[in-house]
């Protein structure tokens, strides 16, 4: 009696091909948090005193970046100029983002919109948004 498999020998090759086709048709893969990745890449974290946002945008002119807070949303926008391949030349690989961009971060309710600082250094934009003093935890001594 001859052993017969239920699956063809190249099942994994077929699955990889299907995954590549889905990636091409669906665009970039979603991140683990449910959204898609964008430009600039960002890290967002918080402490008891502030919310810290880091946007990684190397080679940008700080004057071309716009940071604003409105109704609990922090918006970072700007435009990265096209560079690299000369006009009229054929591009074989073009992996660097160029063009307008906009990233929006939802902020917690306890932020102080008047306590914001933004610093661009070494290709990283750091935006620090302070929290209201009333919202910070206060330790009460027991007597």
C-alpha positions in Angstrom: 0.0 0.0 0.0 1.3 3.4 -1.0 1.3 6.3 1.5 -0.6 9.3 0.1 -0.4 12.8 1.7 -3.4 15.0 2.0 -1.3 18.1 1.2 0.8 18.7 -1.9 4.6 18.8 -1.4 4.8 22.5 -2.1 2.1 23.6 0.3 4.4 26.1 2.1 5.7 27.5 -1.2 2.1 28.1 -2.3 1.3 29.8 1.1 4.3 32.1 0.7 3.3 33.0 -2.9 -0.2 33.8 -1.6 1.1 35.9 1.2 3.3 37.9 -1.3 0.4 38.5 -3.6 -1.8 39.7 -0.7 0.9 42.0 0.5 1.3 43.5 -3.0 -2.5 44.1 -3.4 -3.2 45.2 0.2 -0.4 47.6 0.7 1.8 47.8 3.8 1.2 45.4 6.6 -0.6 46.7 9.6 1.3 47.0 12.9 0.5 45.1 16.0 -1.5 48.0 17.4 -3.9 48.0 14.4 -2.8 51.0 12.5 -0.5 51.1 9.5 3.0 52.5 9.8 3.7 55.9 8.4 6.3 58.6 8.0 7.9 59.7 10.2 8.3 56.6 12.4 7.2 57.5 16.0 7.6 56.4 19.6 5.0 57.7 22.1 5.3 57.3 25.8 4.3 58.9 29.0 5.5 59.7 32.5 3.6 61.1 35.5 4.7 64.6 34.5 4.5 64.5 30.7 3.7 62.8 27.4 6.8 62.2 25.2 6.6 61.9 21.4 9.6 61.1 19.3 9.3 61.4 15.5 12.3 60.1 13.5 12.7 62.3 10.4 16.4 62.4 9.5 17.5 65.0 6.9 14.6 67.3 7.5 14.8 71.1 7.8 13.2 72.0 11.2 11.5 74.9 9.5 9.6 72.5 7.2 8.0 70.8 10.3 4.7 71.9 11.8 3.7 70.8 15.3 0.3 71.8 16.7 -2.1 70.8 19.4 -5.9 71.2 19.0 -8.7 69.5 20.9 -6.5 66.9 22.4 -4.8 65.9 19.2 -1.1 66.5 18.5 -0.4 66.9 14.8 3.0 66.6 13.2 3.1 67.6 9.5 5.5 68.8 6.9 7.0 67.9 3.6 10.1 66.0 2.7 11.6 67.2 -0.6 12.4 64.8 -3.3 16.1 64.1 -3.5 18.5 61.5 -4.7 17.7 60.5 -8.3 18.4 63.3 -10.8 15.6 64.5 -13.0 15.2 62.4 -16.1 17.2 59.4 -14.7 15.6 56.0 -14.2 15.2 55.0 -10.6 15.8 51.3 -10.0 15.4 51.4 -6.2 13.6 54.3 -4.4 13.1 53.4 -0.8 13.3 56.8 0.8 10.0 58.6 1.5 9.4 62.0 -0.1 6.3 64.3 -0.2 3.9 65.7 2.3 3.1 63.8 5.5 0.9 64.1 8.5 0.8 62.1 11.8 -1.8 62.6 14.5 -1.5 61.4 18.1 -4.4 61.4 20.5 -3.4 62.9 23.8 -4.8 62.1 27.3 -7.3 64.5 28.9 -4.9 65.8 31.6 -2.4 67.5 29.3 -1.4 71.1 29.6 -1.4 72.6 26.1 0.6 75.6 27.4 3.4 73.4 28.6 4.7 72.1 25.3 8.3 72.0 24.0 9.6 70.7 20.7 13.3 70.1 19.9 14.8 68.7 16.6 18.2 67.3 17.0 20.1 64.6 15.0 17.1 63.7 12.9 14.8 63.2 15.8 11.9 65.6 16.7 11.1 65.3 20.4 7.8 66.8 21.6 7.2 67.0 25.3 3.7 67.8 26.5 3.4 68.5 30.2 0.5 67.2 32.3 -1.6 69.5 34.6 -0.4 69.6 38.1 -3.9 68.7 39.4 -3.9 65.5 37.5 -0.5 64.3 38.9 -0.6 61.8 41.7 0.0 63.2 45.2 1.3 61.2 48.0 -0.5 61.8 51.3 1.3 61.1 54.5 -0.7 59.2 57.1 -0.3 60.4 60.7 
